[in-house]
Amino acid sequence: MKKLVMMALAACAGAVWAGEADIALLHGRNSSATDFDAALKKLGYSADYYKCNDAEIKRFCANAAKYRLVMVDSLFDFKSKTENILTPGVTDFDAVRAFLKSGGILVVADAVYAQSRAWVQAID
């Protein structure tokens, strides 16, 4: 999975960025926060990190317009027993749509779970 993301980043890099990349990483458990660090470092990029919880998703949505690439790692839990990123008022879907309409790239590393697909469908 990491190699696939690195190849996607490398393929997009020349076309998307002339300079420093503006990347956000939405991550799940703490252990997954550094999953893409090696690939990003190899390409000379860094990312802003947002943990999977309501407060961090609100913070991400407030900053979404500044990113060109948003990566969602495989442990990001879109809906859990305690928090639901899909809840209106948590995710600002208009901000995410605006990010995508401006040419932003959204990479969901593991969209086999219903929560992952539901989140993407919710911003459609």
N, C-alpha and C positions, 0 to 999 in steps of 0.2 A: 504494500500500500504506500509506504513512504517513497519508494522509487517512482511509483506512478505519479504521485503529487509533485515530486522533484522534476520529473519530465514535463508535466503540465506547466509548472512554473517556468522552466527553461524555455519551453516553446512559446509561452506568452510574453516572456520578459522583454524581448526586443521590440515586439509590436506594441506593448502596453506602456512601458516605461523608458523614458530617455534618461532619467536620473534615478534618485532614490525611490524605492517602492513604498507605497502606503498600504500596509497589510494589517489586517485584523485576524486574530486567531481565536475562535470560540472553542473553548476546551472543556472537557468534562472533569473527571477526577484529577486531582493534583498530579498524579503520575503521567497523565497524558499531556500536560501543559508543554512539555519540551519535545514532543514527538517530531515536530518539523524543524526544530532549531538547526540541526546539522545541514539539512537541505537549504534552508534560508541562508545560513552562514556561508555555505559553499557558493551561493549565488551573490553574496554580498548584501543581503537584505536582512531586515529585522522586522519584528511584528509587535503590535500592541495586543495584549492578552486580555480576554474576557472570560471569566469563569461562568459555568452553567448555574446561574441563579438569577432570580428576578431583578435584583439591584444591578447586577453586571449587564444584563440584557438591556435594561433601561439606559445604562451608561453607553453601551454600544450603539443603540439606536440614536442617541443624541449626537454621536460622533460619526455615524455611518457615512455621511457625505464626504468625509475626508479620505476615505479609503478607495483604492482601486481594486483590491483583491480581498475577499473575505473567505477564510478557510474554516471549515467546521470539522473538528476531529471525530474519530469514531466513537469516543466515549461521551460525547456531548449528549446529555439526556434532555430531550426537548419537553418531556412530560414525565414528572415523577410523582410520588405520593405527596410530596411537600411543596413542589413548585411546578408551574405549568407555563412554559415560555410562550405557549400559544394563547394565553389569556389576554383578551383585549385590555389595554392599559399597561401590560407588561411589554409586549413587543409593539413598537410603533411600525405597523405594516406600511404606512405611507412613506416613512423614512427608508425602509428597506427597498420598497418599489422605486423610490427616487434614486437610490444608489444603483440599482440595476439599470434603470432607464438612462442614467448618465454614462453607461458603459462599464459599470462595475462588474467584476467577475465573482461569482459565488461557487466555491468548490465544497461539496459535501462529501467527505471521505468515505462515509459508510451509510448509504441510504437504504439499507435493507429493512430497517425497522420502521414500523408504521408511523412513529412519531417524527422521524426524519422527513418522510414523504408528506405528512400532514403539514409540517411547518413550511415546506416549499410550496405546497398547494395553497396555503393560507396567504401567501404574499402574491399569488397570481392574480 
